[in-house]
């Protein structure tokens, strides 16, 4: 019975971390849909960090070291997604301006 518990726990951890590591894709999608802006993400960075830590706590973990190994990459991904949102928002704005300039 113990091996089946371990395998189900390992599968759950892999699935949860796989879903959570798509955080930058979700943030970019919200920025593209104009639900969020890069400026709003920058201003509310502390709230985002708290939410990311809470999300890491909700992930299946056994000990504080595992929690640390889950939290640090998520914080880096969140920060990277803020900067990626800044870059992509500028690119999308330039593309939209160029699209409007080409029309007669």
DARAFEN-V59159 format. One record per backbone hydrogen bond with DSSP energy under -1.0 kcal/mol. NH is the residue of the N-H (numbers start at 1). CO is the residue of the C=O. Records with the same first field share a line. If there is no record, write none. Layout:
NH=CO  CO
//
This chain:
5=1
6=2
7=3
8=4
9=5
10=6
11=7
12=8
13=9
14=10
15=11
16=12
17=13
18=14
19=15
20=16
21=17
22=19
23=20
26=22
27=23
28=24
29=25
30=26
31=27
32=28
33=29
34=31
35=30
36=30
41=37
42=38
43=39
44=40
45=42
48=44
49=45
50=46
51=47
52=48
53=49
54=50
55=51
56=52
57=53
58=54
59=55
67=63
68=64
69=65
70=66
71=67
72=68
75=71
76=72
77=73
78=74
79=75
80=76
81=77
82=78
83=79
84=80
85=81
86=82
87=83
88=84
89=85
90=86
91=87
92=88
93=89
94=90
95=91
96=92
97=93
98=94
99=95
100=96
101=97
102=98
//
